Amino acid sequence: FKFSQGEEIPCGQAGTVLRFMALRVAREQGRYLLRGTERLFSRPQGELGKVLGQLGCAVEWQASNLKVQSWGWKMVGDALHVPMDRSSQFASAVLLSSWGLDFPLCILLGPHPVSTSYLEMTIQFLRALGMKIEMDQNELRVPAHQQISQLQYEVEPDMSSAFALAAAAAVAGQATITGVPTESLQPDYRFIEILKDMNVKIEQVDNNLHIERSQKLKAVRVNLTNSPDLFPSLAVLASLADGQSFIEGAPQLEYKESQRKQRTLELIRLTGRDVKEYTDGIQITGDSSSKLKAAISFDPDQDHRMAMAAAIYRLNGEPIEILNRSVVSKSFPGFWAAVGLES
């Protein structure tokens, strides 16, 4: 697949698309424009420019786009230094576009890495397709002239979206999610054990995961350092469980589509439940019997995960109007129909 000179790449609100596609188009000589929303470009993207610069590219940032002038990847120095302290996606983006290089690529990963399971998942995927990747502590090496040898790959369901469905079923009915493996490198796969700890009935038969409504949710203590996308919906579930729950970790929440931690606190407080913020997490005093006495509205602030979290309250019988519901189209266009809230 080739890109045309001057081609415009639409990225919408998706940081993943921006990061992956910027490295991909940079493999080919030419000028390219990656366009998105102002919210997307207000998020931290400086690491992307630094990586592209080390590959000999010139970049220009504007309010809603990134201009890339590339001469093909040209190493500036002996190794490519890739930050890891705010996202693993910069390293994954490099690896995904490392096929067919005419030089060996050495990648030095920065300190204080987050979301390392996602990088491990990328490495496993690429190795399954035939890429040789050597690892030594914080260093990755890709030999020159790597070629794809496996043209078929079975993709797992997205576990973040699977959790959204499972959380809905935990308060409002039942769901069966097909194609779920018995093991997964996706960090959000841990939602299965978390929901079991919360007294949600979950059974897996072969690759079918069946979830049924819990009669009484239990409070939990969970660290989400490697699975921050679970945070909003898990916090809402915890607010429906009697007792105190603690959700810790996930400092990268502030770099998501919204100030996700603050929006989650706002959502829970709108329902009259008590939540306290700490440096590394939140404490939720859940109440299963509390119900809103008057209708409220909630704006997910262009964040699909926040809209899905608010849906849990709606499914629990809370009179909450969710504004800008179309934000879920970023990751799960059929979400509202799947949880019975299409109208």
N, C-alpha and C positions, 0 to 999 in steps of 0.2 A: 504494500500500500504506500502510495506516494502523496505528499502534499504539494499543492500548487504554490508557486511563488506569490507571496502576498496574501495567501489564504487566511481568512478570519476564522478563528476557532471559538465557538460559543461555549462558555463555561457556566453561565447562570450564576447560581450561588454556591457552587460546589468547589471547595478547596481541593478535593482529591482530583477532580478533572483538571483544574488549573495546573497543579503540580505535575501530574503525570503527562499531560499533553505538552507542557512547556519543554520538558526534557525530550519528549518524542520528536517534536518539530525541529528541535535544535540539532538533531542528527543530520538534517538535510540543509544544504546551503540555501540561504535566502532570507527574506524578511517575512515575519509572521506577526499576526495580531491576535492575542487572546483576550476576548472581551467577556466581562461579567458584570455583576451588580456592584454598586459602590460599597455595599456591606461586605462583599467578598474581598475587595481590595483594601478594606480598612482592617481586615484581620492580618496578623503577622505573616508576611510573605518574604521578608528580607532574606531569609535563608535560601530561598529559591534563586534570587538574584546572585547571591554569592556562589552558589553551585554552578550556575550558568556562566558566570564570569571566569571560573576556573577551567571551564571547557572552551574558552576562547570566544564566548558570545558577548554581544553588547545588548544591554537591556534598557528599556525606558519605561518607567512606571507612570501611569496617569490615574485619574480618579476611578475609572471603570475599565481599564484595559492595561495590558502588558505588551509592549512591542519588543520583539526578539529579532536581532540581526545575527544570523549564524553562518559560519563557514564550515559547518559540520563539526563534530566534537574534535577539538584540538587541545590536548592536555597542556595546561600551563603549570609546570612543576612535575614532580615525581609521583605525587599522589593527590587524590581528590578528597578534600576535607569536607565532610558532610555533618552538619549539626544534628543532634538527636534529642536535645533537651526540651523541645516543644512539640515535636512530631517525628514519627518514624517514616512518614510518607516521602520525605526528601530522598532518603536512602532507597526506599522501594522504587521511587520514580526513576532513579538512576539505573538500578538493576534491570527493571523492566525494558529499558531501551538500550541494553548493552549487547544485544545480538550483533554479530558480524563486524565487530570493531577490528581495525587493522593494527591495533596495539593492545597489549595487556593493560587492564585497568586495575589500579590499586585504590581502594576506598578506605579512608581512615574515618571511623565513626567518632563523633564527639562525645564528651563525658555526659554523665547524668541522663542516660537515655530513658525515654518514656515509650510506652506502647510497643515494647520489643517483640511481643508475640505476633504483631502484624508484620514486622520485618521477617520473622522466622517463617510465617505463612508464605510471604512472597518468595523467599529462598526455596522453600519446599516446592512451590508451584513451578518455579523456573527449572529446578532440577528435574522435576517430572517431565518437563518438555525437552530436556536434554542439555541444559546449560551446566557447565562445570563452574562451581563457585567454591573457592577455598576460604576457610575461616580460621582466624587466629586471634582470639580475644577481640580487640576492637578494630580488627583489620579484615577486609574482604578483598579477595583477588579474583578477577574474571579473566581467564586467558583470552588471547586474541582469537578471532575467527570462530566464535561460537555460532552454531547452527541448530535450528529446531529439528529434533528427530522424532518427536511425538506430536501428532497432529490432532489428537483427541484428548480431552480432559473433562472429567465429570466435576461440575462445580457444586459445592455445597450451598444450601440456602444461607442467606445472610442472617446471622444469628441476632443481630440488633433488631431486625424486623420481626424475626421469630419471637423475640422477647416481647415486642409490642403486642403481638397476638396472644401470647401466653398470659401476659398481665391482664389483658382484657377478659380472657376466659376465667382468670382467677377470681374476678369480682362479679362476673355476669353470665356465666354459662359454661360452655365447653368448646374445645377446639382440638382438631387433629392436624398436625403439621407433618407433611410427608417429606421424605428425602433427608431426614435428619440422621447423620452418622452417629455411631456409638462413641466415637472419639473425634475430636476436632482441635486444630490449633487456633481457631478463632477464639480470642479471649472472652467474648461475650457468651460463648457456649456454657460458661459457668452459671448462667441464669437458671439452668435446670436444678442444680444443687441449692441455689439460693431460694428458689420457690419451694423446694421441698422443706427447707429449714423454716419457711414461713407457713407451713402446714397446707400447702397447695398440693393436691393429688396429681401426680405426674407419673405416667407409665410409658415406657418405650418398648414397643414390640417391633423387632427388626428395625426399619428406618422410619417408623411412624411414631410420632410423639403425641400422646393424648393428655390434655390438660382439662381438669374439671374445677368448677368453682369451689373455693374454700368456705366452709361454714364459719370459720373463725381464724383470721390471719394472725400469725405470731410475729412479735417484734424480733429484729435481727441486728447483728453488728457485722458490717461488711466493709472491706477495703476494696476500692474500685480503681486502684492505681493503673491497672492494665485494661480496664474495661469502662471507661468514662461514659460511653454512650448509654449505659444502663441507668445512669444517675437519675434523670428526671422521673421516669416511670417507677423505678424502685422506690424513690423517696415518696411518691404519691401512695404506692401500695403500703409503705411503712406507716403513713399517716392514717391508714384505715385499720391498722393492727393495734390492739390495746397494748399499752406499755411504751417503753422508751427504746427507740432504734437509733443506731449510730451508723452513719455512712461516711467513711473516711477515704482519704486519698484523692486521686484525680485532680491534681493541680492544673492540668491542661484544659479544664473546663472553661477557663476564661478566654481560650483561643478558639472556641467553637462558634457556630453561627450566631449565637447571642451570648450575653453574659449568663451562661446557662445556670450556674449556681444561684445567682441572684434571682433569675426568673423562676426557678424552682421554689425558692423561699417565698417569693411573692405569691405564687399559685397556691401553695399550702396555706399561707396566712389568709388569703382571700376566703378560704373555706372555714376560717375560725379556729384552725388547729394550731398548736404551739410548735414552733421550730426555732432552734438556736443555732447560730453560726459560729464556728470555730475556725482557726487558721487552716486546719487540714480536714475539715469536714463539717457535718451538721448533726445535731441531735433533734430527733423528732419525737414528740409525745403524742402517740397515736390515740385515736378514739373511734371505735367502730360504730358507736351509736349516734355520733354527732351528724346532723344534717343541716344544710343551709335552709334558712327560713325564708329567704328572698332570693330572687334570681340575680346572678352576677354575670359579668362578661370577662373574658380573658383573651388578651392578645399574645399569641406565641412569639411575636417579634421576629418573624421570618425564620423561625427555627422549627423544623419538622419534629424533632424529639419533644419539644415543649407542647406542640399540638397533640401528639400521641399521649403524653402524660395527662393533659387536661381531659382527654377522652375517657380515662379511667374513672374520673369523678362523675362524668356524665353517665357512664355505664353503671355506676354505683347509685344512681338516682339523684344526684346533685343537680339542681337547676342552674347549670353553668352554660353560657353561650360561648362557643369557641369561635373567635374571629379569624378571618384569613385562613380558612381551613385548607385552601389549596397548597399550602406550604409542604404538605406531606408528599406532594408529587415528586419532590426531589429524590426520595428514596423508596416510597411505597404508594404509588398512585391509587391503588385499590384498597387502601387502608380503611376508609370510611365504610365502604360496602362490606369489607371483611368482618368488621366489628358491629355491623348492624346500625350504623349511624349515618347512612348515606344521605338521608333527608334532614 
